[in-house]
């Protein structure tokens, strides 16, 4: 029986010998199967972008700040306003927000933000801008 193991400087001719310099990650190999199983359990998520910092001008001339996501809708903006306003100005939380939003809305550069499903970015709202409360009436 003749076993040829190759020279110290040449490649191995015998496929039965383990090769430590190259690892087999093909999908059919055990290592490849483990790697694919591990990858399938992970989900890739982008790091969240910094929120927008917005200033809200109240009817009395004072301001407060809110933070919303860059892809927020008008409804999400209103929720943020409700949370901050209720926490800062009315600790007992006795505000009828349906009454407030029925008579007032937020506006940006003369545009009334009344469509709850619209994205704020469509109005050009960017970090650091000021929004204002205004009457909802469409006179």
C-alpha positions as CSV (number, residue, x, y, z in Angstrom):
1,X,0.0,0.0,0.0
2,X,1.4,3.4,-1.0
3,X,0.4,6.6,0.7
4,X,1.5,9.8,-0.9
5,X,1.2,12.8,1.5
6,X,2.9,15.4,-0.7
7,X,6.0,17.3,0.1
8,X,6.4,19.9,2.9
9,X,6.3,22.7,0.3
10,X,3.8,21.3,-2.2
11,X,0.0,20.7,-2.0
12,X,-1.5,17.6,-0.5
13,X,-2.6,15.1,-3.1
14,X,-4.7,13.2,-0.6
15,X,-8.2,14.6,0.0
16,X,-8.5,12.5,3.1
17,X,-6.2,14.7,5.1
18,X,-7.7,17.7,6.9
19,X,-6.8,21.1,5.5
20,X,-6.6,23.6,8.3
21,X,-5.7,26.5,6.1
22,X,-9.0,26.6,4.2
23,X,-12.4,26.2,6.0
24,X,-15.3,24.8,4.1
25,X,-18.3,27.2,4.4
26,X,-20.3,25.8,1.5
27,X,-24.0,25.4,2.2
28,X,-23.6,21.6,2.2
29,X,-20.8,21.5,4.8
30,X,-21.7,21.2,8.5
31,X,-19.9,24.5,9.1
32,X,-21.9,26.2,6.3
33,X,-25.2,24.8,7.7
34,X,-24.4,26.2,11.1
35,X,-23.4,29.6,9.6
36,X,-26.6,29.8,7.6
37,X,-28.7,28.8,10.6
38,X,-27.0,31.5,12.7
39,X,-27.5,34.1,10.0
40,X,-31.2,33.2,9.6
41,X,-31.8,33.9,13.3
42,X,-30.3,37.4,13.1
43,X,-32.2,40.4,11.7
44,X,-30.4,43.4,10.3
45,X,-31.7,46.6,11.6
46,X,-30.4,50.0,10.7
47,X,-29.4,52.2,13.6
48,X,-32.2,54.6,14.3
49,X,-31.6,58.1,13.0
50,X,-31.6,60.9,15.4
51,X,-35.1,62.3,16.1
52,X,-36.2,65.7,15.0
53,X,-36.2,68.3,17.7
54,X,-39.2,70.6,17.0
55,X,-40.4,73.7,18.8
56,X,-44.1,74.3,19.4
57,X,-45.4,77.8,19.7
58,X,-48.5,78.0,21.9
59,X,-51.3,80.5,21.5
60,X,-50.0,82.4,24.6
61,X,-46.6,83.0,22.9
62,X,-44.7,80.5,25.0
63,X,-42.9,77.5,23.4
64,X,-42.1,73.9,24.3
65,X,-40.0,71.3,22.6
66,X,-41.0,67.8,21.2
67,X,-39.0,65.0,19.6
68,X,-40.4,62.8,16.8
69,X,-39.0,60.4,14.4
70,X,-37.9,61.6,11.0
71,X,-40.6,59.5,9.4
72,X,-43.3,60.5,11.8
73,X,-46.9,61.2,10.7
74,X,-49.0,64.1,11.8
75,X,-50.8,61.7,14.2
76,X,-47.5,60.8,15.8
77,X,-46.5,64.4,16.0
78,X,-49.8,65.2,17.8
79,X,-49.2,62.3,20.2
80,X,-45.8,63.7,21.1
81,X,-47.3,67.1,21.7
82,X,-49.9,65.6,23.9
83,X,-47.3,63.7,26.0
84,X,-45.0,66.6,26.4
85,X,-47.7,69.2,27.0
86,X,-49.6,67.0,29.5
87,X,-46.4,66.2,31.4
88,X,-45.0,69.7,31.6
89,X,-48.1,71.9,31.9
90,X,-50.9,69.8,33.3
91,X,-49.6,67.1,35.7
92,X,-53.1,66.0,36.5
93,X,-53.6,65.3,32.7
94,X,-57.1,66.9,32.5
95,X,-57.1,68.0,28.9
96,X,-59.6,67.0,26.4
97,X,-57.3,66.4,23.4
98,X,-60.2,65.6,21.1
99,X,-61.6,69.1,22.0
100,X,-58.2,70.7,21.4
101,X,-57.6,69.0,18.0
102,X,-61.3,69.7,17.0
103,X,-60.7,73.5,17.3
104,X,-56.9,73.8,16.8
105,X,-54.2,72.3,14.7
106,X,-50.5,72.6,14.2
107,X,-49.2,74.6,11.3
108,X,-45.8,75.0,9.6
109,X,-45.1,78.0,7.3
110,X,-48.8,78.6,6.8
111,X,-49.6,74.9,6.0
112,X,-52.2,73.5,8.4
113,X,-51.2,70.0,9.5
114,X,-54.7,68.3,9.6
115,X,-54.2,65.0,7.7
116,X,-53.2,62.6,10.5
117,X,-51.9,60.0,7.9
118,X,-49.5,62.5,6.2
119,X,-45.8,62.3,6.8
120,X,-44.3,65.5,8.3
121,X,-41.4,65.4,5.9
122,X,-43.9,66.1,3.1
123,X,-44.4,69.5,4.6
124,X,-40.7,70.2,4.7
125,X,-40.5,69.9,8.4
126,X,-36.9,69.4,9.5
127,X,-34.9,69.4,12.7
128,X,-35.1,72.6,14.6
129,X,-38.1,74.2,13.0
130,X,-41.0,75.8,14.9
131,X,-44.6,74.7,14.5
132,X,-47.5,76.9,15.7
133,X,-50.9,76.1,17.1
134,X,-53.6,77.8,15.0
135,X,-57.4,77.6,14.7
136,X,-58.7,74.8,12.5
137,X,-61.3,77.0,10.7
138,X,-60.7,77.1,7.0
139,X,-61.9,80.7,6.4
